[in-house]
Amino acid sequence: MRIDAFDYDLPPDRIAQYPTPEREQARLLVVAPREADTERALQHRTVAELAELIPEGSLVVVNDTRVIPARLLGLKADTGGKVEIFLVRFVEARILEIPGGEPRDAEVWLALGKASKPLRFGTDVIAGNVCIHLLGRGEDGLLEVALSSLSPASVRSALEAEGHVPLPPYIKRADEALDEERYQTVFARVPGALAAPTAGLHLSRALLGRLAVRGCELASVTLHVGLGTFQPVTVDDLDAHPMHAETFEISRTTASAIERARERGRPVVAIGTTVVRALESAANTEQPGHVIPMRGETRLLIQPGYRFRVVDMLVTNFHLPRSTLLALVCAFGGYERVLDAYRHAVLENYRFFSYGDAMLLPREAG
């Protein structure tokens, strides 16, 4: 399908630069099933009301990935020049031999680098208690760097202390103390994401408690959101787009929870498009509606015409124009219905993207 079919006009002031004061305060645009009467096609609610809007006894699936502090701001050890290093992918742990010094525990990463003058391999960058050794060029043209700790703390502890929250490029400000909490879900558990699974940012522990009271079961998947989630589509036809890869894991516990939901006739509700991608990537073709426990990498591109096999309802933020995520949501909720809802959200001053508002929609029949 042509990428320009997923375009819409979005005034820059609709892009949220900060989260709402409380997670549940975000607005929620509820898209009714197609068969609902016209007056109830769109409802303006709040995330706090999700426990009433999600069917009683549903299986609610979240992404428990944890955002790592991937931005490191440092100085060149030899010249003092400013450098920004953005960690992209962990490679391995190794012992780093330091000329004239003791060997150090290190973590090797692929990264992006930015400086006023070209970075030279073999030099070091100091970011607080993290030493960044510039090793060379790695996969996909990325830098290969080794991180070591200049304090008694472990490499990972030093990174957690010195790294900055990797806010998306459309948030036009430096990260602040509030982002350390609010750009992380309350159920974040497995470190590895470079961007938050943003629909999950709205869920508070109190809201999860109210869902439990309504008989809803909570399950989790892990999908590490990578920089590819912001990768622009540069081709006219989505079929020609080189879809980015993301690692994911579906546990036996979650697969069993989905099996129980199917046996009891209860819907599977995905909190975010990352959950949809993980579950649909693990769909059991021999048992419709079920998933296979697995760990792997997905390049699944979902666009209108895709037949969903696992997810019945979706809570999702509003996504970038001309993006693969908007294509996924259009495939799930119906192309015209979703784009009509987006245009309505713009007119009603909803807040867009990572720190923005959300929508709830059922899967398009068929």
N, C-alpha and C positions, 0 to 999 in steps of 0.2 A: 504494500500500500504506500502511496506517496506521502512523504514526510510533511508536506505542506497541508495535508488534510488534518494535521494535529496542531495547527496554529491557532492562536487567539490573541487578542489585544490585551496587554497587561500594563497598566500605568506603573511606573517604577515605585510610586509611593505605596503600592499594595504589597510590596515585598517586605515581610516582617524582619526587622533588625534585632528585635529582642523577643523573648518569650513572654507570655502572659504572666502576671504575678504568681499565679498558682497554676499547676498543670491542668486541672480540670476546668479552668475558666475559658479555655479556647472555645470558639464557636464551632458548631457541628451542623453541616448541611446534610439533611437526611433525604436521600433520593428514594422515593417509593417504588415498589414494583410496577412494571408497565401496566398491569391490569388495574392499578389503583385509579380512583377518579382524579380528574385534572386538578381540583383544588388542593389535593393532598400530594401532588407529584413532588413538591419540594417543601420541606419543613425546616424552619430555623430553630435549632435547639442548641444545647451546649454539651461538651464532652461529659460533664457531670451527670447527664441523663442517660449515658450509654447503658447503664445497668438496667434501665427500664426499656430501652429500645432493642437491645439484643435479646432474642428469644430465650425464655427460661430454659435452663439445662443445656445451653449451647457449649460446645468445646471452643474455647478462646485460645488461639495460638499466637505466641509472641516470639520475637527474635531476641535472644539473650546475649548477642554480641556486645562487646564493650569497646568503646572508642579509646584508642590509645592517644597520648599526647604527642602527635607525630611531628609537630613543628618545633624545630630547635633553632634558636637565635644565638649566634655565637660570633667570635672574633678569630681571625687567622692568628695562629700562634706566632708566626714570624713577623707579620706586618701590622696586625691589629685591625685589618679591614673587616667590615661587617659581612656576615654570611648568614643566609637562611638555608637550612636543610630540611626537606620534607620527606619523612620516611614513607616508603611506598609498600615494601614487601620484605618480611623477615626471611633470611636465607638460612642461617645456621649459627650455632654457638661455637666458638673456637678459642684457643689460646693464642694471644697475640704476642709475638716476639718484639720487644721494644729495644732498639739499639742502645746499648749502654745502660739499660734498665732491667727491672724484673719483668718476666712474662706476666701478662694480664688476661683475666677473663674478658671476653669480648663477644658482642653480638654483631653479626654481619647482616647488613640490610642493603636493599636497592633503594635509591632515593633520588629526589630532585634537588638541585642546588641552585642558589641564586646569589650573586655577588656583583659588586661594581666592576671588578676585574676578573678575568677567567680563573677558575679554580685549577690549581696544579696538583696532580696526583703525587702522593708521597708526603704531602704537608698535613698538618693537623688544624682542626678548628676547635676552640674551647667554648663550650656553652655551660657556664657554671661548673658543676662537678662532672660534666660529661665531656670526654675527649672524643672527637670525631676524626678518625683517621681516613683520609681520602685514598682509597686503594687503587681505583681504576674505573674502567667502564664495564658495566655488566649487561644483563639482558635488556632488550628493547631500548638500548641507548641510555639507560639509567646509570647513575653513579653507583659504584659499589663502595660502601663505607663500613667501617668497623667502629662500634661504640664501646668505649671502656669507661669505667668509673674512676674518678680521681679522689674518691673518698672511700671509707671502709664499706659503704653500702654496695649492694649488688648493682650490676649494670641496669637491670630493669627498675630497681628502686630509684636510681639516679635519674633515669629517663622520666619516671613518673614525677619526680620533683622538679626537673628542669624544663620538661617539654611543655608546649603550649597546645591548647585545644585547637584542632584543625577545623575552624569554622569554614563553611562553604564560601566560594568566591563572591556570591551575591550578597553576603553580609558585609557591608562596607564599614567595618570597624575592627579594631584590635580585640582579641579575646580578653574577657574580664573574669574576675573571680566567680561571678554567678554562672558562667558557662561551664565551669568544672562540674557543677551539679546538674544544670539544666540541659546541657548537651549530652546527657547520659540518661538512659532509662532507669527506672527504679529496680528493674530485674536484670540489668547488665551484669554478666558473669564471666564471659570468655573473652579475654583481650584479643584484639585483632582488627577491628574496624577503623577505617580512616574517615568515615562519616557515620552519623547516627542513623538508625532505623527510625525515621522521624515520626511516624504515626504513634510509635510506642512512647514518645516523649510526653504524650498527653495523659498517660495512665498513672495515677497515683496509687499508693498502697491502700488508701481508703476506698478508691474506686474498685480495685481488685477485690477488696473485702466485700463490697456490695454485690459484685458479680457472684462471688462464692455463696453469699446468702441466697441468691436467686437460683442456686443449683448449677451454676456454670463451672465447668472444670477448666483449669489452666494448664496448657502444655507449651513447650518451647522447642524452637529449632535454633540452630546457630548458622547465620550467614554473615560473613565478614564483608561489610560494604566497602568497596574499593573506590579509587579515584575515577574509575570507569563510569560510575553512576553519574558523573558530571560531563562525561565525554559527549561532545556535540555530534549530532548526526550530520554528516557532510555530503551524503548522497541523496539523490532525489527519491529513490525507492528504498524502503526499509529492508527489503529482502537482501539488498547489497551492503547493508551496514555490518561491519565487523563487530559483533556483540562482545562486550567485555566479559571477562571471566571472574567469577567470585566463588570462593570456597564455602562449602556448607556441610552441615551434618544433621541428620535426622536420627534420633535415638530410638531404641526399641520401646522405651517408655512412651514416647510421643506416637510412634506407630500403633502401639496398643491402645492408646487413648482415642485415636481416630477410628480404630476398629470398633471400640465400644460405642462411640458416637453413631457410627453407621448401624450397628445392631439395634440401637435405641431410637433411631430415626431423628437424631438431633443434628442441627447444622454445625458446620465447621466455620468459625469466624476467624479470618486472618487479620491481625493487627499490622498492616503495612504491606507494601508490594514486595519487600524482601521475603516475607513469610510465604507469599504466593509463589514466588520464584522457587523457593526451596521445596515446598510441598509438591508443586507441579513437576519439578525436576525429578522427584522421587516417586511419582505416581506409579502404582502397580497396574500395568496394562492388563493383567489377567484377573484382577479383582477391582473393578471400577469403584472409585471413591476411597480406596485404601492407598497406603504408601509403603515403600520398602525401606527399612532402616539402612542408612548408608552414609558414607562420608565421601565427598568428592568435589568436583568443580563443575559449575554450571555456566553455560553460555546461552541459556534459553532466552529466545526473543519471542515475546508474546505480543500479538497484534490482532486486530479484528479478523475473525475467521478461526481463531484458536478455540479448541474445545476444552474447557476446563473440566478436570477430572476429580478434584479434591475439595476446593474451596467453594463455600456457599455464600458467604457475606464478607465484605471488606471494609475496614476502616483505613482511610488513607488521607494523607495531606494533599494539597493542591500542587501539581507538578509543573515543571518548566514547559513552555510551548515547544513544539517540534522535538519532543524527547521520547525515548523508548518507554519511560515510565508512564507518560500520558497515554501512549499507545496501549500499554497493558491495561490501564484503567478503562479505556474506551472498549477494549475487547471484553472486559469483565462486565461492565454495567450497561453496555450498548452505546455505540458511537454517538448517535444524535443525543441521547439522553445525557451522556456525560458532558459533551461540549455545551449543550444548553445549560447544564448545571454550572459549568465553569463561567459562562458568560453572565449568568445570574449572580454568581458569587462576586464577580468583578463589580457589577452594578450595586451590590449590597455591601460593598466595602469589606469583604472577607480578607483576611491576611494570608499571604501565599508563601509557599516553600517551607524550609526546615522548621522555623520557629512560628509558622503560621497556623491557621485553623485547619479543620479536618472535614471529611465527608464520610457518610456511612451509606453504602449501597449494596443491594442484593445482586447476585449473579443474574445476568440476562438469561431468560429461559431459552433452552436450546443451544 
